[in-house]
Amino acid sequence: MYDGEQIQVLNPKIDKEFDEEFDCADLLASKGWIDLRCMCGEPGLEFKESIESLGAVLQESGFCKGVLMPNTEPSIQSKNEVQFLKNRSQNLFSDFLIQGAATKNNEGEDFTEILDLHNEGVTIFGDGIKPLSNPDRLLKVLQYLQKFDGTLFDQSYDPLIALFGHVHEGTTSTIIGVKGIPSLSEELAVRRNVEILRYTGGRMHFQTISTKGAVDIIREAKKDGLNVTADISIFQLMFSDEDLIDFDTNLKVMPPFRSKSDREALIGGLKDGTIDAIVSNHQPQDKDSKHMEFDLASFGMIGLQTFLPAMVKLSLELTWPLLIQKITSGPERVLRSKETKFNTLTVFDPELDWDYNLSSNKSNSSNSPWFDQKLTGKVKYVVNGAKFVKIHE
């Protein structure tokens, strides 16, 4: 069994009796998986994803923990929202880790009551799908968080350079006639944020980086000893901007799918440790938000139930040990987890085929390019502390 750091051989000679035994021959297992970026619509947007439906999706997908972005209505910006989420999710199988909004309504201007949120147990802050593009606000948030050694999560890009963009700026955007988002919008923001971090100190986690330049900047920052970590969306490894030629709105995401050379740089960053984690970037959207003209459609894709099938496709290129590391020990380092016990477990079948459709979908939304297709790779059993579930086929 792979635990994120090393292969462990479990002793088959256990002198105990059990209520039930499960045949795990030909299955793979690891520590319970952790997703550093997923969206819950509740409060306010339950029709996209409720607390209960997100809990069901995380459980079905093999994730024992999920970091919730704060982009709800209202935002997760006060102790009231934090207490609401804690109370509503306390009986779920998977643990919710709350990212508190850094600014009110995630608008990048007025600060939230960061210390009050921390008193409710929040240690991760950021504006979720919105970048902290105001350098003064970013600087001050980094200073605030040092009072309790918190971490700033940021999807770094310059919204003015990306203004009115829908896809990666390149040959494909020119061919299809859609306004592009240049790589510069991300690389400029990442460079600026690294320099602000160098000035202020603190901890910063870059979410969903997508360009070669961003990988290079973060690699340099790590070599300089800065407290930086980074993740990428798994679907950035599955698609490129060339896949948008048919205007499938389910492929409209932020950051957009980049070029094949950017994908190669992301692969290199995973292999050399520049990129610490892979995330689902699970962003549910209702049908009306996606079934419209490409320019008007909302950004986002659901990605939890298709996470394992995506890893199956990537396993030959990246190997299972590396992939598992990026969803177990990698996220643990980002979260600076102090858990030392091996008390979570995800068991899965990388060869089992299943149909992803309305009956098998656990989300309230269906904005996935793989919907109504046969996929390979299915989670079978999950253990989270004293909780155990068998995932039914």
FIMARRO-931019 format. One line per field, with one value per residue (C-alpha): residue number from 1; residue in one letter; chain; x, y, z. Coordinates in nm, 4 decimals, padded with zeros to 6 digits. Example, Ala and Ser with C-alpha at 12.3 -4.5 7.8 and 13.67 -1.06 7.14 Angstrom:
REM FIMARRO-931019
pos c(1 / 2)
code c(A / S)
unit c(A / A)
c1 c(01.2300 / 01.3670)
c2 c(-00.4500 / -00.1060)
c3 c(00.7800 / 00.7140)
//
This chain:
REM FIMARRO-931019
pos c(1 / 2 / 3 / 4 / 5 / 6 / 7 / 8 / 9 / 10 / 11 / 12 / 13 / 14 / 15 / 16 / 17 / 18 / 19 / 20 / 21 / 22 / 23 / 24 / 25 / 26 / 27 / 28 / 29 / 30 / 31 / 32 / 33 / 34 / 35 / 36 / 37 / 38 / 39 / 40 / 41 / 42 / 43 / 44 / 45 / 46 / 47 / 48 / 49 / 50 / 51 / 52 / 53 / 54 / 55 / 56 / 57 / 58 / 59 / 60 / 61 / 62 / 63 / 64 / 65 / 66 / 67 / 68 / 69 / 70 / 71 / 72 / 73 / 74 / 75 / 76 / 77 / 78 / 79 / 80 / 81 / 82 / 83 / 84 / 85 / 86 / 87 / 88 / 89 / 90 / 91 / 92 / 93 / 94 / 95 / 96 / 97 / 98 / 99 / 100 / 101 / 102 / 103 / 104 / 105 / 106 / 107 / 108 / 109 / 110 / 111 / 112 / 113 / 114 / 115 / 116 / 117 / 118 / 119 / 120 / 121 / 122 / 123 / 124 / 125 / 126 / 127 / 128 / 129 / 130 / 131 / 132 / 133 / 134 / 135 / 136 / 137 / 138 / 139 / 140 / 141 / 142 / 143 / 144 / 145 / 146 / 147 / 148 / 149 / 150 / 151 / 152 / 153 / 154 / 155 / 156 / 157 / 158 / 159 / 160 / 161 / 162 / 163 / 164 / 165 / 166 / 167 / 168 / 169 / 170 / 171 / 172 / 173 / 174 / 175 / 176 / 177 / 178 / 179 / 180 / 181 / 182 / 183 / 184 / 185 / 186 / 187 / 188 / 189 / 190 / 191 / 192 / 193 / 194 / 195 / 196 / 197 / 198 / 199 / 200 / 201 / 202 / 203 / 204 / 205 / 206 / 207 / 208 / 209 / 210 / 211 / 212 / 213 / 214 / 215 / 216 / 217 / 218 / 219 / 220 / 221 / 222 / 223 / 224 / 225 / 226 / 227 / 228 / 229 / 230 / 231 / 232 / 233 / 234 / 235 / 236 / 237 / 238 / 239 / 240 / 241 / 242 / 243 / 244 / 245 / 246 / 247 / 248 / 249 / 250 / 251 / 252 / 253 / 254 / 255 / 256 / 257 / 258 / 259 / 260 / 261 / 262 / 263 / 264 / 265 / 266 / 267 / 268 / 269 / 270 / 271 / 272 / 273 / 274 / 275 / 276 / 277 / 278 / 279 / 280 / 281 / 282 / 283 / 284 / 285 / 286 / 287 / 288 / 289 / 290 / 291 / 292 / 293 / 294 / 295 / 296 / 297 / 298 / 299 / 300 / 301 / 302 / 303 / 304 / 305 / 306 / 307 / 308 / 309 / 310 / 311 / 312 / 313 / 314 / 315 / 316 / 317 / 318 / 319 / 320 / 321 / 322 / 323 / 324 / 325 / 326 / 327 / 328 / 329 / 330 / 331 / 332 / 333 / 334 / 335 / 336 / 337 / 338 / 339 / 340 / 341 / 342 / 343 / 344 / 345 / 346 / 347 / 348 / 349 / 350 / 351 / 352 / 353 / 354 / 355 / 356 / 357 / 358 / 359 / 360 / 361 / 362 / 363 / 364 / 365 / 366 / 367 / 368 / 369 / 370 / 371 / 372 / 373 / 374 / 375 / 376 / 377 / 378 / 379 / 380 / 381 / 382 / 383 / 384 / 385 / 386 / 387 / 388 / 389 / 390 / 391 / 392 / 393)
code c(M / Y / D / G / E / Q / I / Q / V / L / N / P / K / I / D / K / E / F / D / E / E / F / D / C / A / D / L / L / A / S / K / G / W / I / D / L / R / C / M / C / G / E / P / G / L / E / F / K / E / S / I / E / S / L / G / A / V / L / Q / E / S / G / F / C / K / G / V / L / M / P / N / T / E / P / S / I / Q / S / K / N / E / V / Q / F / L / K / N / R / S / Q / N / L / F / S / D / F / L / I / Q / G / A / A / T / K / N / N / E / G / E / D / F / T / E / I / L / D / L / H / N / E / G / V / T / I / F / G / D / G / I / K / P / L / S / N / P / D / R / L / L / K / V / L / Q / Y / L / Q / K / F / D / G / T / L / F / D / Q / S / Y / D / P / L / I / A / L / F / G / H / V / H / E / G / T / T / S / T / I / I / G / V / K / G / I / P / S / L / S / E / E / L / A / V / R / R / N / V / E / I / L / R / Y / T / G / G / R / M / H / F / Q / T / I / S / T / K / G / A / V / D / I / I / R / E / A / K / K / D / G / L / N / V / T / A / D / I / S / I / F / Q / L / M / F / S / D / E / D / L / I / D / F / D / T / N / L / K / V / M / P / P / F / R / S / K / S / D / R / E / A / L / I / G / G / L / K / D / G / T / I / D / A / I / V / S / N / H / Q / P / Q / D / K / D / S / K / H / M / E / F / D / L / A / S / F / G / M / I / G / L / Q / T / F / L / P / A / M / V / K / L / S / L / E / L / T / W / P / L / L / I / Q / K / I / T / S / G / P / E / R / V / L / R / S / K / E / T / K / F / N / T / L / T / V / F / D / P / E / L / D / W / D / Y / N / L / S / S / N / K / S / N / S / S / N / S / P / W / F / D / Q / K / L / T / G / K / V / K / Y / V / V / N / G / A / K / F / V / K / I / H / E)
unit c(A / A / A / A / A / A / A / A / A / A / A / A / A / A / A / A / A / A / A / A / A / A / A / A / A / A / A / A / A / A / A / A / A / A / A / A / A / A / A / A / A / A / A / A / A / A / A / A / A / A / A / A / A / A / A / A / A / A / A / A / A / A / A / A / A / A / A / A / A / A / A / A / A / A / A / A / A / A / A / A / A / A / A / A / A / A / A / A / A / A / A / A / A / A / A / A / A / A / A / A / A / A / A / A / A / A / A / A / A / A / A / A / A / A / A / A / A / A / A / A / A / A / A / A / A / A / A / A / A / A / A / A / A / A / A / A / A / A / A / A / A / A / A / A / A / A / A / A / A / A / A / A / A / A / A / A / A / A / A / A / A / A / A / A / A / A / A / A / A / A / A / A / A / A / A / A / A / A / A / A / A / A / A / A / A / A / A / A / A / A / A / A / A / A / A / A / A / A / A / A / A / A / A / A / A / A / A / A / A / A / A / A / A / A / A / A / A / A / A / A / A / A / A / A / A / A / A / A / A / A / A / A / A / A / A / A / A / A / A / A / A / A / A / A / A / A / A / A / A / A / A / A / A / A / A / A / A / A / A / A / A / A / A / A / A / A / A / A / A / A / A / A / A / A / A / A / A / A / A / A / A / A / A / A / A / A / A / A / A / A / A / A / A / A / A / A / A / A / A / A / A / A / A / A / A / A / A / A / A / A / A / A / A / A / A / A / A / A / A / A / A / A / A / A / A / A / A / A / A / A / A / A / A / A / A / A / A / A / A / A / A / A / A / A / A / A / A / A / A / A / A / A / A / A / A / A / A / A / A / A / A / A / A / A / A / A / A / A / A / A / A / A / A / A / A / A / A / A / A / A / A / A / A / A / A / A / A / A / A / A / A / A / A)
c1 c(00.0000 / 00.1288 / 00.0980 / 00.2297 / 00.5915 / 00.6748 / 00.5372 / 00.4076 / 00.3505 / 00.0566 / 00.0869 / -00.1603 / -00.1291 / -00.3585 / -00.4875 / -00.8259 / -01.1838 / -01.3785 / -01.7478 / -01.6918 / -01.4044 / -01.3481 / -01.1535 / -00.9098 / -00.7121 / -00.6098 / -00.7115 / -00.4864 / -00.4923 / -00.3416 / -00.3946 / -00.7287 / -00.7282 / -00.7353 / -00.8757 / -00.7446 / -01.0037 / -01.3732 / -01.6891 / -01.9979 / -02.2904 / -02.4475 / -02.5329 / -02.7183 / -02.6402 / -02.7690 / -02.9151 / -02.5560 / -02.4186 / -02.5495 / -02.3524 / -02.5127 / -02.4498 / -02.0867 / -02.0385 / -02.1825 / -01.9557 / -01.6430 / -01.7285 / -01.8070 / -01.4817 / -01.2553 / -01.1731 / -01.1602 / -01.1004 / -01.1946 / -01.1044 / -01.4138 / -01.3759 / -01.5506 / -01.7519 / -02.1011 / -02.3844 / -02.3060 / -01.9351 / -01.7719 / -01.6625 / -01.7827 / -01.8108 / -02.1804 / -02.1048 / -01.8227 / -02.0478 / -02.3256 / -02.0932 / -01.9505 / -02.2933 / -02.4350 / -02.1330 / -02.0470 / -02.2203 / -02.0818 / -01.8267 / -01.5694 / -01.4214 / -01.4745 / -01.1779 / -01.2969 / -01.1193 / -01.2273 / -01.2747 / -00.9846 / -01.1984 / -01.5681 / -01.7800 / -01.4529 / -01.4345 / -01.0690 / -01.1201 / -01.2442 / -01.0916 / -01.2974 / -01.2584 / -00.9629 / -00.8800 / -01.2439 / -01.2501 / -00.9287 / -01.0866 / -01.3434 / -01.0618 / -00.9985 / -00.6308 / -00.6693 / -00.7730 / -00.8259 / -01.0923 / -01.1397 / -01.2157 / -01.1255 / -00.7619 / -00.6304 / -00.5251 / -00.4847 / -00.1186 / -00.1854 / -00.4605 / -00.2470 / 00.0451 / -00.1687 / -00.3405 / -00.0001 / 00.0956 / -00.2306 / -00.1929 / 00.1494 / -00.0196 / -00.1288 / 00.0862 / -00.2022 / -00.1768 / -00.3005 / -00.4534 / -00.4697 / -00.5583 / -00.3170 / -00.3913 / -00.4319 / -00.8056 / -00.7449 / -00.5083 / -00.7549 / -01.0517 / -01.3199 / -01.1111 / -01.2661 / -00.9910 / -00.6119 / -00.4691 / -00.3018 / -00.3578 / -00.6851 / -00.8377 / -00.7544 / -00.9058 / -01.2333 / -01.2530 / -01.2816 / -01.1033 / -00.8050 / -00.6513 / -00.2749 / -00.0297 / 00.1047 / -00.2051 / -00.1008 / 00.2753 / 00.2733 / 00.0518 / 00.2572 / 00.5815 / 00.4336 / 00.2906 / 00.6207 / 00.8013 / 00.5398 / 00.5817 / 00.9577 / 00.9024 / 00.6370 / 00.7195 / 00.4412 / 00.2990 / 00.1340 / -00.0217 / -00.0703 / -00.3799 / -00.4460 / -00.1343 / -00.1423 / 00.1565 / 00.5229 / 00.6223 / 00.4327 / 00.6016 / 00.9440 / 00.8723 / 00.7511 / 01.0459 / 01.2792 / 01.0906 / 01.1254 / 01.4973 / 01.5177 / 01.3636 / 01.0260 / 00.7254 / 00.5415 / 00.3463 / 00.1371 / -00.1282 / -00.2820 / -00.6263 / -00.6238 / -00.8134 / -00.5269 / -00.3407 / -00.6314 / -00.7020 / -00.5317 / -00.6707 / -00.7015 / -00.9922 / -01.2059 / -01.2409 / -01.5987 / -01.7082 / -01.8001 / -01.8963 / -01.8156 / -01.4516 / -01.4721 / -01.2695 / -01.0496 / -00.7580 / -00.8246 / -00.6707 / -00.3295 / -00.0954 / 00.0630 / 00.4002 / 00.2443 / 00.1118 / 00.4627 / 00.5891 / 00.3169 / 00.4215 / 00.7823 / 00.6741 / 00.4905 / 00.7903 / 01.0487 / 00.8304 / 00.7634 / 00.3916 / 00.2842 / -00.0702 / -00.3329 / -00.6854 / -01.0283 / -01.1169 / -01.4731 / -01.6978 / -02.0634 / -02.2730 / -02.6439 / -02.7661 / -02.8694 / -02.5156 / -02.3623 / -02.6267 / -02.5756 / -02.3320 / -01.9676 / -01.8904 / -02.1798 / -02.1364 / -01.9988 / -01.6523 / -01.6173 / -01.6301 / -01.7214 / -01.4254 / -01.4567 / -01.6221 / -01.4051 / -01.0846 / -00.9884 / -01.0676 / -00.8461 / -00.5652 / -00.6041 / -00.5412 / -00.2370 / -00.0905 / 00.1347 / 00.2871 / 00.3108 / 00.3027 / 00.0693 / 00.3189 / 00.3585 / -00.0141 / -00.1032 / 00.1615 / -00.0043 / -00.3379 / -00.2061 / 00.1294 / 00.1499 / -00.1738 / -00.0761 / 00.2393 / 00.0358 / -00.2026 / 00.0897 / -00.1032 / 00.0213 / -00.1608 / 00.0869 / -00.1506 / -00.2398 / -00.6144 / -00.7534 / -00.7649 / -00.8905 / -00.9161 / -00.9832 / -01.0009 / -00.8102 / -00.9600 / -01.3311 / -01.5565 / -01.8665 / -02.1177 / -02.1098 / -02.4654 / -02.7679 / -02.8180 / -02.4540 / -02.3881 / -02.3884 / -02.3552 / -02.6442 / -02.4776 / -02.3630 / -02.1201 / -01.8604 / -01.7313 / -01.7342 / -02.1033 / -02.2912 / -01.9675 / -01.8140 / -01.5185 / -01.2490 / -01.1487 / -01.3794 / -01.3339 / -01.4411 / -01.3869 / -01.2990 / -01.1966 / -01.1894 / -01.0980 / -01.3781 / -01.5990 / -01.6090 / -01.8056 / -01.8353 / -01.8966 / -02.1726 / -02.1342)
c2 c(00.0000 / 00.3474 / 00.6076 / 00.9099 / 00.8648 / 00.4967 / 00.1541 / -00.0268 / -00.4014 / -00.4817 / -00.7944 / -01.0537 / -01.2642 / -01.0810 / -01.2938 / -01.1257 / -01.1925 / -00.9365 / -00.8804 / -00.8571 / -00.9203 / -00.7611 / -00.9107 / -00.6410 / -00.8538 / -00.6511 / -00.3264 / -00.0334 / 00.1575 / 00.4694 / 00.7190 / 00.8942 / 01.1563 / 01.5330 / 01.7917 / 02.1443 / 02.3166 / 02.2410 / 02.4472 / 02.4183 / 02.6381 / 02.6443 / 02.8933 / 03.0689 / 02.8535 / 02.5143 / 02.4446 / 02.4147 / 02.2131 / 02.1701 / 02.0637 / 01.7199 / 01.6727 / 01.7837 / 01.5446 / 01.2643 / 01.3515 / 01.3660 / 01.0311 / 00.8659 / 00.9987 / 00.8714 / 01.2049 / 01.2149 / 01.5907 / 01.8834 / 02.2534 / 02.4639 / 02.7877 / 03.0888 / 03.1948 / 03.1397 / 03.3896 / 03.5284 / 03.4563 / 03.2554 / 03.5776 / 03.5726 / 03.3316 / 03.2862 / 03.1209 / 02.9134 / 02.7862 / 02.7141 / 02.5006 / 02.3191 / 02.2368 / 02.1209 / 01.9078 / 01.7466 / 01.4173 / 01.3801 / 01.1129 / 01.3538 / 01.6425 / 01.9978 / 02.2334 / 02.5918 / 02.8626 / 03.1954 / 03.4936 / 03.7364 / 04.0309 / 04.1043 / 03.9400 / 03.8309 / 04.1717 / 04.2413 / 04.5612 / 04.5639 / 04.3010 / 04.0428 / 03.9873 / 03.7553 / 03.7125 / 03.6342 / 03.3714 / 03.2239 / 03.2010 / 02.9715 / 02.7448 / 02.8881 / 02.8901 / 02.9154 / 03.2419 / 03.3652 / 03.4822 / 03.1488 / 03.1889 / 03.5577 / 03.6722 / 03.9136 / 04.1469 / 04.4587 / 04.4448 / 04.6503 / 04.4125 / 04.1086 / 04.2557 / 04.3321 / 03.9915 / 03.8214 / 04.0352 / 03.9587 / 03.5848 / 03.5817 / 03.6535 / 03.2874 / 03.1297 / 03.1105 / 03.0418 / 03.2542 / 03.0591 / 03.2575 / 03.1894 / 03.4477 / 03.6326 / 03.9956 / 04.0477 / 04.3573 / 04.1773 / 03.8860 / 04.1208 / 03.9875 / 03.6763 / 03.3299 / 03.0947 / 03.0819 / 03.3479 / 03.1635 / 03.0097 / 02.8426 / 03.1646 / 03.3337 / 03.0507 / 03.0388 / 03.4172 / 03.4291 / 03.6834 / 03.5175 / 03.5314 / 03.5710 / 03.3711 / 03.7096 / 03.7638 / 03.4709 / 03.5069 / 03.8773 / 03.8171 / 03.5197 / 03.7184 / 04.0184 / 03.8022 / 03.6202 / 03.9534 / 04.0789 / 03.7557 / 03.8040 / 04.1480 / 04.0558 / 03.6991 / 03.4518 / 03.1570 / 03.1524 / 02.8725 / 02.9326 / 02.7558 / 02.6191 / 02.7517 / 02.6775 / 02.8253 / 02.7415 / 03.0857 / 03.0410 / 02.7038 / 02.8618 / 03.1505 / 02.9208 / 02.6868 / 02.9849 / 03.1053 / 02.7638 / 02.7607 / 03.1022 / 02.9532 / 03.1298 / 02.9589 / 02.8917 / 02.5905 / 02.5338 / 02.3111 / 02.2491 / 02.1362 / 01.7774 / 01.8734 / 02.1034 / 01.7785 / 01.6277 / 01.9035 / 02.1802 / 02.4919 / 02.2950 / 02.0999 / 02.4155 / 02.4161 / 02.2803 / 02.5460 / 02.2943 / 02.5205 / 02.2411 / 02.3050 / 02.6735 / 02.6974 / 02.9461 / 02.9416 / 02.8315 / 02.5230 / 02.6319 / 02.5092 / 02.1655 / 02.3180 / 02.4592 / 02.1126 / 01.9695 / 02.2325 / 02.1330 / 01.7683 / 01.8708 / 02.0737 / 01.7759 / 01.5499 / 01.7836 / 01.8901 / 02.2475 / 02.1622 / 02.0108 / 01.8963 / 01.8159 / 01.9446 / 01.8720 / 02.2432 / 02.1169 / 02.4077 / 02.3120 / 02.5233 / 02.4923 / 02.4005 / 02.7542 / 02.8810 / 02.6453 / 02.5931 / 02.9230 / 03.0974 / 03.0264 / 03.3920 / 03.4135 / 03.0770 / 03.0622 / 02.9291 / 02.6000 / 02.2206 / 01.9553 / 01.7270 / 01.5027 / 01.1864 / 01.1976 / 01.2488 / 00.8812 / 00.8126 / 01.1102 / 00.9669 / 00.6328 / 00.8081 / 00.9878 / 00.6917 / 00.5683 / 00.9128 / 01.0129 / 00.6763 / 00.5900 / 00.6732 / 01.0300 / 01.0823 / 00.9512 / 01.1728 / 01.4787 / 01.4015 / 01.2743 / 01.3844 / 01.6848 / 01.8435 / 01.7482 / 01.9600 / 02.2498 / 02.2243 / 02.1571 / 01.8651 / 01.7398 / 01.4088 / 01.1244 / 00.8275 / 00.6317 / 00.6659 / 00.7203 / 00.4870 / 00.4968 / 00.1653 / 00.1747 / -00.0344 / 00.1304 / -00.1093 / -00.1059 / 00.0491 / 00.2437 / 00.4768 / 00.8409 / 00.9609 / 01.1039 / 00.7978 / 00.7682 / 01.1413 / 01.2525 / 01.6246 / 01.8660 / 01.9773 / 01.7971 / 02.0417 / 01.7854 / 01.6975 / 01.3295 / 01.3169 / 01.0257 / 00.8382 / 00.5111 / 00.5788 / 00.3553 / 00.3689 / 00.3361 / 00.3906 / 00.0835 / 00.1497 / 00.4558 / 00.4844 / 00.8160 / 00.7595 / 00.5512 / 00.5968 / 00.3390 / 00.3302 / 00.0807 / 00.2560 / 00.0724 / 00.0118)
c3 c(00.0000 / -00.0910 / 00.1854 / -00.0048 / 00.1009 / 00.0873 / 00.0083 / 00.3143 / 00.3261 / 00.5474 / 00.7596 / 00.6267 / 00.9452 / 01.1856 / 01.4690 / 01.5070 / 01.4109 / 01.2113 / 01.1447 / 00.7705 / 00.5329 / 00.1926 / -00.0933 / -00.2061 / -00.4503 / -00.7566 / -00.5845 / -00.4937 / -00.1654 / -00.0115 / 00.2652 / 00.2369 / -00.0371 / 00.0237 / -00.2186 / -00.1622 / -00.3812 / -00.4155 / -00.4251 / -00.2107 / -00.3110 / 00.0331 / 00.1720 / -00.1070 / -00.4107 / -00.2974 / -00.6417 / -00.7698 / -00.4762 / -00.1245 / 00.1810 / 00.1643 / -00.2084 / -00.1834 / 00.1080 / -00.1042 / -00.3987 / -00.1818 / -00.0238 / -00.3575 / -00.5028 / -00.2233 / -00.0594 / 00.3196 / 00.3326 / 00.1119 / 00.1366 / 00.0674 / -00.1262 / 00.0295 / -00.2785 / -00.1432 / -00.0899 / 00.1606 / 00.1444 / 00.4219 / 00.5885 / 00.9483 / 01.2376 / 01.1526 / 00.8172 / 00.9695 / 01.2499 / 00.9998 / 00.7840 / 01.0848 / 01.2242 / 00.8921 / 00.7973 / 01.1310 / 01.0492 / 00.6972 / 00.6155 / 00.4693 / 00.6681 / 00.5440 / 00.5822 / 00.5561 / 00.3603 / 00.5066 / 00.2781 / 00.2974 / 00.1842 / 00.2248 / -00.0442 / -00.2078 / -00.3735 / -00.2903 / -00.0942 / 00.2684 / 00.4975 / 00.6795 / 01.0536 / 01.0026 / 01.3701 / 01.4571 / 01.1822 / 01.3171 / 01.6624 / 01.4956 / 01.3785 / 01.0303 / 00.9292 / 00.5491 / 00.3890 / 00.0346 / -00.2059 / -00.3806 / -00.7497 / -00.7308 / -00.7093 / -00.4500 / -00.7282 / -00.5122 / -00.3986 / -00.0857 / 00.0287 / -00.0445 / 00.1486 / 00.4538 / 00.4506 / 00.4521 / 00.7519 / 00.9364 / 00.8852 / 01.0477 / 01.3824 / 01.3902 / 01.1171 / 00.8707 / 00.4991 / 00.2110 / -00.0796 / -00.4033 / -00.7649 / -00.8947 / -01.2166 / -01.3193 / -01.3879 / -01.6009 / -01.8366 / -01.8468 / -01.8950 / -02.1325 / -02.2015 / -02.2261 / -02.3485 / -02.3651 / -02.5933 / -02.8789 / -03.2193 / -03.1197 / -02.9806 / -03.3114 / -03.5170 / -03.3225 / -03.2848 / -02.9059 / -02.6864 / -02.5217 / -02.1743 / -02.2134 / -02.0049 / -01.8943 / -01.6763 / -01.4567 / -01.4734 / -01.3888 / -01.0837 / -00.9613 / -00.9943 / -00.8114 / -00.5319 / -00.4829 / -00.4449 / -00.1969 / -00.0007 / -00.0063 / 00.1480 / 00.4089 / 00.4996 / 00.5704 / 00.3800 / 00.0380 / -00.1622 / -00.5357 / -00.6644 / -01.0128 / -01.1829 / -01.5549 / -01.7381 / -01.7872 / -01.6617 / -01.3344 / -01.2751 / -01.3335 / -01.0928 / -00.8147 / -00.8647 / -00.8223 / -00.5126 / -00.3490 / -00.4202 / -00.2511 / 00.0630 / 00.0509 / 00.2106 / -00.1137 / -00.2340 / -00.5451 / -00.6956 / -01.0370 / -01.1531 / -01.2732 / -01.5871 / -01.6913 / -01.7598 / -01.9541 / -02.2061 / -02.4027 / -02.5687 / -02.8934 / -02.7405 / -02.7430 / -03.1198 / -03.0837 / -02.8303 / -02.5578 / -02.2672 / -02.0209 / -02.1151 / -02.0264 / -01.7061 / -01.5225 / -01.5668 / -01.9236 / -02.0795 / -02.2006 / -02.4735 / -02.4941 / -02.4012 / -02.0831 / -02.0033 / -02.0403 / -01.7949 / -01.5447 / -01.5763 / -01.5097 / -01.2074 / -01.0612 / -01.1087 / -00.9536 / -00.6600 / -00.7684 / -00.7728 / -00.4416 / -00.5118 / -00.7708 / -00.7048 / -00.8488 / -00.8808 / -00.8482 / -00.9523 / -01.0032 / -01.2386 / -01.3050 / -01.6517 / -01.7440 / -01.6725 / -01.9278 / -02.1978 / -02.3764 / -02.6101 / -02.5207 / -02.4488 / -02.2015 / -02.0295 / -01.6761 / -01.5985 / -01.4145 / -01.4295 / -01.1744 / -01.1158 / -00.8122 / -00.9440 / -01.2560 / -01.0541 / -01.0339 / -01.4029 / -01.4887 / -01.2730 / -01.4497 / -01.7823 / -01.6356 / -01.4469 / -01.7290 / -01.7718 / -01.4052 / -01.2175 / -00.9300 / -00.6516 / -00.7796 / -00.8369 / -00.4917 / -00.3336 / -00.4891 / -00.3190 / 00.0159 / 00.1567 / -00.0787 / 00.0472 / 00.4032 / 00.3665 / 00.2269 / 00.5226 / 00.7592 / 00.9024 / 01.2382 / 01.2052 / 01.2515 / 01.2700 / 00.9586 / 01.0192 / 00.6689 / 00.3720 / 00.0131 / -00.1718 / -00.5453 / -00.8605 / -01.1484 / -01.4038 / -01.3182 / -01.5836 / -01.4882 / -01.6515 / -01.5509 / -01.5993 / -01.4249 / -01.2054 / -01.0904 / -01.0524 / -00.6871 / -00.7567 / -00.7978 / -01.1232 / -01.4368 / -01.6020 / -01.7066 / -02.0547 / -01.9473 / -01.8610 / -02.0245 / -02.0939 / -01.9739 / -01.7449 / -01.5992 / -01.2319 / -00.9324 / -00.5592 / -00.3600 / 00.0124 / 00.2187 / 00.5834 / 00.7686 / 01.1311 / 01.2820 / 00.9732 / 00.6943 / 00.3690 / 00.0898 / -00.2395 / -00.4218 / -00.7920)
//
